[in-house]
Amino acid sequence: MSKQVKKGNDVIMNEMITAPELRCMGADGSQLGIISTRDALALADEDGLDLVLVAADAKPPVAKIMDYGKFKYQQEKKQKEAKKNQKVIVVKEVKFSVKIAENDINYKVKHIIEFLEKGYHVKCRVFLKGREMAHPEGGVEVLERVWPMIEDHSNRDGEPKQEGRFVNMMVTPK
């Protein structure tokens, strides 16, 4: 077909193959056995296809006769299909403080419930300032007050835990 040297992800093909002999596979997947690189290239040219090195580290190296352009197209198509089917997880973050008023908690809980209904994961965080770092249980206490208000709408991923200046709790939609 063509005398292409390299394509895409550093694929070794056609004249770029330096091994004196190869274990060769035909275009239909049949084993052609161990043949010289020159003969394998002649077979590929005869069919108007490319000789692509599949396993360069094997003894002897393994090559396959194929239409590389078509192969590459099919791989890209599979990747696009897989990407289309994957689900993106969005994590929203709601911050609290240790000295938060009850009505502020209610307001933020309302937002957490909205996020959960939209299918988002929510990270509830309590920021610890100054001396509050010495008593992180105050942050845990705030999150324990929030949890009963949202437990009908969510699942909790573990207990609240301190990470640096924050006490975090992850919740996912039911």
N, C-alpha and C positions, 0 to 999 in steps of 0.2 A: 504494500500500500504506500506508505510514506517512509522516509528515512529520518523520522523524528528521533532526537537524541534524548531529551529530558522533557518531562511534562509535570505540571502540578506539584505533587508532594515528593519530588526527587525520585521519580520512578525510573528505573534503569531499563531501557528497552532498545531493541534493534542493534545498531552498530556500537552502542555504548557498552554492551555486554563484553567483558574482557576474558571470561573463563574459556579455556580451550574446548571443554565439552560440558554438556548440560543433560539433566534428566528432563526430557521434553514431554509436554502434554499437548494434545491436539485441540483444535477449536471446539470439538464436541465433547471434550473431557477424557478422551481415550489416551492411554499411555503409549508414547512412541519410543520409550526406552532412553538409554543414554546414547546421545549422538553428538557429533561435533557442532560447535556454534555456527560454523559456516553452513552446514547442512540444514540446521534448524532455521536459519535466516532464509535460506533458499525455499524451504517448505512454506514459511510464512509469506514470502513474496509471491509464491505461486498462487496462494489463495487470496492475495491482496489484503493480508492482515499484518498485525504487528507481533513481534516476539517480545514478551514482557517477562522480566525476571520477577518471580514470585517469592522465592526463598533464596536469598543470596548467601546465607550462612551455611546452607546444607552442603554435604559432600556427596556427589557433585551438586552445584547449584541447580535449582528447579526453575524452569521457564515454561510459559504457556503461550500458545499461539491464540491470539484473540483480536477482536476489533476494539482497540483501546478507547477510541472516542465513544463508542456505544456503551462500553463498560463504565466509563467515567460518568456518562449521562445517567445511567441506571443507578449508580451509587448516589449521585446528587439528588435524584428523584426520591430515593429511599430516605435520605437525610431530611428532605423537606417534609415528607410524610410523617416522619417521627417527630419533627419539630412542631408540626401542626397538632399532633395528638398530645403533646406534653402540656401539663397544667402549671401555670405560673402561680406561686404562692406569694401573696403580698402581705407584708407584716406592717401593721400600723402600730404606732407607739403613743401611749397616753401617760403623761407624767403627773405625778402627785408630789406633795411635800409632806413632811411629818406633821406640820402644824396646819393642816387643811381643814376648812370648815365643812360641816355636814352638807350644806346646800351645794358647795363646790364639788364634793364627791358625787352627789346625785347628778349634777350637770355632766360630769365627765363619764359617769356610768351610762348615761343616756347615749353618749357618743360611742362608747365601747359596744353597746348593744346594736347600734346602727351598723358599725363596722362588721360585727359578727353576722348580722343578717345579710350583709353583702358578700359573705364568704371569706372575709379577710381574717388572718391570724392577728391577735393583738398582744403587744408586750406592754404590761403595766409596770411602770417604774416609779420608785420613790427616790428622789434625790436627797442625799444626806449632806447637810451643810455643817461645817465647823464641828462643834461639840457633839452633834448628832451622830458623827462617825463612831464615837465611843459607845453609843447605844443603838446599834442597828435594829434592835427589836422593835423600836418605834416605827420603822419602815415596814417591818413584817406585820405589825399591828394594823397599819393603814390598809395593807393589801388584804388582810384577813377580814376587815370591815367591808371591803369592796366585793370580795368573792361571793357572799350570799346573795348580793343584788344581781349578779350576772350568771350564777350557776345554772339557771333554767335554760340559758341560751348557749352555754359553752362547756367545754371540757378543759380541765386544768392540766397542764403538762408539768407536774411536780409541784413541790412546795415553793414558796417564795425564798429566794436565796440572794445573798449579798455578793455583788461583783463590783469591786472597787468602791466608788462613791454611790452606787445604786443598789437598791434591793429590787430584784426583778421577779415577775411572774408572767409566764406565757399562757395564753388561753387560745383555744381553737374553737371554731364553730361546731355545734352538735350535728 
